[in-house]
Amino acid sequence: ERVITELNSLLRGWINYYARSSIKMKLRDIMEWTRRRVRQYAYKIWKTSKNRKHQLRLLEAEEWKLKKSFLSSTSYWRMSQAIGRIFTNDMLHRKLKLVDGLRLYVEKHEEAKEKDKDIIYFDFLAKRMADEEEGLELLKEDWHYYNIERYV
């Protein structure tokens, strides 16, 4: 639980920081890797095959998938991919409360785009004003707000 809490905090902060940029495809890859890494960690701390089955039952994994799975002592990273068929993304998000980074990013990105509409419009007006003599004077008064060199 502590690991998931810290990971969620890190993901939320990172996604809020990059909400204005276009990172959807990269974030998808990162979230795939993160989920696999969480599965690997869970598989490692559960230690024995008996405990792994018990923990997956607690997470309400389907019994036929448990019987079909091969809970072996192969490397944790390799097993994390195989266990992904049982320990699904939905389980990670619903049961373990892992943040769905892609969904959160889409929400935050839309919010940022909505806020940026005013800035983009203001930038458009500033460019238009730069073409006129008195508009350029107004821009020079607010030089700290605008990058005048862009317009002159």
DRENBA-277438 format. One record per atom (N, C-alpha, C): x, y, z; residue in three letters. Coordinates in steps of 0.2 Angstrom, whole numbers, plus 5000, padded with zeros to 4 digits. Each point is the difference from the previous one (the first is absolute). Example, Ala and Ser with C-alpha at 12.3 -4.5 7.8 and 13.67 -1.06 7.14 Angstrom:
! residues 2
506649725039ALA499650065000ALA500450065000ALA499850054996SER500450065001SER499650055003SER
***
This chain:
! residues 152
500449945000GLU499650065000GLU500450065000GLU500650005004ARG500450065000ARG500350024994ARG500249944996VAL500450014994VAL499550034995VAL499349975000ILE499550034995ILE499950075002ILE499950025006THR499950075002THR500550054998THR500749985001GLU500550044997GLU500050004993GLU499949954996LEU500050004993LEU499450044997LEU499450005004ASN499550044998ASN500250075000ASN500350025006SER500250075001SER500550024995SER500449964998LEU500550024995LEU499750014993LEU499649954998LEU499650004994LEU499650074999LEU499650015006ARG499650064999ARG500450064999ARG500550015004GLY500550065000GLY500350004993GLY500249954997TRP500350004994TRP499550024994TRP499449975001ILE499550014994ILE499850075001ILE499950035006ASN499850075001ASN500550054997ASN500749985000TYR500550044998TYR500050004992TYR499949944997TYR500049994993TYR499350014997TYR499550025003ALA499350004997ALA500050044994ALA500450054999ARG499950054994ARG500449974994ARG500449955001SER500449974994SER499649944997SER500249984995SER499749954996SER500549935001SER499849975006ILE500449945002ILE499649945000ILE499450004997LYS499549945000LYS500349934998LYS500450004995MET500349944998MET500549975004MET500550055002LYS500549995005LYS499749975006LYS499550045003LEU499749985006LEU499749935000LEU499749984994ARG499749935000ARG500649955001ARG500650014997ASP500549965000ASP500350005008ASP500050055003ILE500350015007ILE499549965004ILE499350014999MET499549975004MET500049924999MET500249984994GLU500049934999GLU500649975004GLU500650035000TRP500649985004TRP499850015007TRP499750055003THR499950015007THR499549945002THR499549994997ARG499549945002ARG500449945000ARG500449984995ARG500449945000ARG500550005006ARG500350065002ARG500550005005ARG499649995007ARG499450035001VAL499649985006VAL499849935000VAL499849974995ARG499949935000ARG500649965002ARG500650024997GLN500649975002GLN500250005008GLN499950065002TYR500150015007TYR499549965005TYR499450004998ALA499549965003ALA500249925000ALA500249984994TYR500249934999TYR500649985005TYR500450055000LYS500649995004LYS499950005008LYS499650055002ILE499850005008ILE499649945002ILE499649974995TRP499549955002TRP500449935001TRP500750004998LYS500549955001LYS499849934997LYS499549965004THR499849934998THR499550004995THR499949944997SER499549994995SER499350005004SER500049975005LYS499449995004LYS499750075002LYS500550045003ASN499850075001ASN499850044994ASN500349994995ARG499850044994ARG499349984998ARG499849945000LYS499449984998LYS499550035005LYS500249995006HIS499550035006HIS499950084998HIS500550034999GLN500050084999GLN499650014994GLN500149964995LEU499650014993LEU499249995001LEU499949955005ARG499349985001ARG499750065004ARG500450035005LEU499750065003LEU499950064996LEU500350004994LEU499950054995LEU499449984996LEU499749955001GLU499549974996GLU500249984993GLU500549974999ALA500349974994ALA499549944998ALA499949994994GLU499649944998GLU500449945001GLU499649955003GLU500349945002GLU500349964994GLU499750004994TRP500249964995TRP500750034997TRP500150075001LYS500650034998LYS500649985005LYS499849995006LEU500549985005LEU500249934999LEU499649964998LYS500249934999LYS500449994993LYS499850044996LYS500450004993LYS500650045000LYS500150045005SER500650045000SER500649965003SER500650024998PHE500649965003PHE500450055005PHE499849995006LEU500350045005LEU500749975002LEU500550014996SER500749975001SER500550055004SER500649975000SER500550045003SER500450044995SER499750004994THR500450044994THR500150075003THR500450044996SER500250075002SER499450045001SER500050045005TYR499450045002TYR499850044994TYR500450034996TRP499950044994TRP499649964995TRP500249944998ARG499749964995ARG499349985003ARG500049985006MET499349985003MET499550065000MET500350065001SER499550055000SER499650014994SER500349984994GLN499650014994GLN499549945000GLN500249945002ALA499549945000ALA499450015005ALA500250035006ILE499550015005ILE499550064998ILE500250044995GLY499650054998GLY499349984997GLY500049944998ARG499449974997ARG499549985006ARG500349995006ILE499549995006ILE499950075004ILE500650035001PHE500050065004PHE499950064995PHE499450014998THR499850054994THR500150075002THR500050044995ASN500150075001ASN499450035005ASN499449974998ASP499450025004ASP500149985007ASP500349955002MET500149985007MET500550055003MET500550024996LEU500550045003LEU499750075002LEU499650024995HIS499650075001HIS499550005005HIS499649945000ARG499450005004ARG500149975007ARG500449955001LYS500149975006LYS500650035004LYS500650014996LEU500650035004LEU500050085000LEU499550034996LYS499950075000LYS500650034996LYS500349974996LEU500650034996LEU499650054995LEU500350065000VAL499850054995VAL500049984993VAL499550014996ASP500049994993ASP500350064997ASP500750004999GLY500350064997GLY499750034994GLY499949964995LEU499750024994LEU499450045000LEU499549975004ARG499450035001ARG500050075004ARG500550005005LEU500150065004LEU500350054995LEU500549984996TYR500350054995TYR499550034995TYR499649964998VAL499550034995VAL499550055003VAL499849995007GLU499650055003GLU500450065001GLU500649995003LYS500450065001LYS500250044994LYS500249964995HIS500150034993HIS499450054997HIS499449975001GLU499450044998GLU499950065004GLU500249995007GLU499950065004GLU500550064998GLU500649974999ALA500650054998ALA499850034993ALA499749964995LYS499950034994LYS499450065000LYS499649985005GLU499450055001GLU500350075003GLU500449995005LYS500350065003LYS500550044995LYS500349964995ASP500550034996ASP499650044994ASP499449984999LYS499650044995LYS500150075000LYS499950035007ASP500050075001ASP500750034998ASP500549965002ILE500750024999ILE500250004992ILE499749954997ILE500150004993ILE499750064996ILE499450015002TYR499650064998TYR500450075001TYR500250005006PHE500450065002PHE500650014996PHE500349954999ASP500650004996ASP499950024993ASP499449984997PHE499850024993PHE499850075000PHE499750035005LEU499950075001LEU500650045000LEU500549985004ALA500650035000ALA500450004994ALA500049954996LYS500350004993LYS499650054996LYS499450005000ARG499650054996ARG500150075002ARG500150015006MET500150075002MET500750024998MET500549965000ALA500750014998ALA500050034993ALA499549984996ASP500050034993ASP499950075000ASP499650035005GLU499850075000GLU500550045005GLU500050064998GLU500550045004GLU499850015007GLU499450025002GLU499850015007GLU500049935003GLU499949954997GLY500049935003GLY500749985002GLY500550024996LEU500749985002LEU500250045006LEU499750075000GLU500250045006GLU499749965007GLU499449984999LEU499749965006LEU500449945002LEU500249964995LEU500449955001LEU500750015004LEU500350064998LYS500650025003LYS499950025007LYS499450035002GLU499950015007GLU499949945004GLU499849944997ASP499949945003ASP500649954998ASP500650034999TRP500549964997TRP500249945004TRP499950005007HIS500149945004HIS499549954999HIS499450014998TYR499549954999TYR500149974993TYR500250034995TYR500149984993TYR500749994999TYR500249964995ASN500650004997ASN500050044994ASN500250065000ILE499950054995ILE500349984994ILE500649975000GLU500449984994GLU499649964996GLU499549965002ARG499649954996ARG499650044995ARG499850065002TYR499550044996TYR500350064996TYR500650025002VAL500350064996VAL500449974995VAL
***
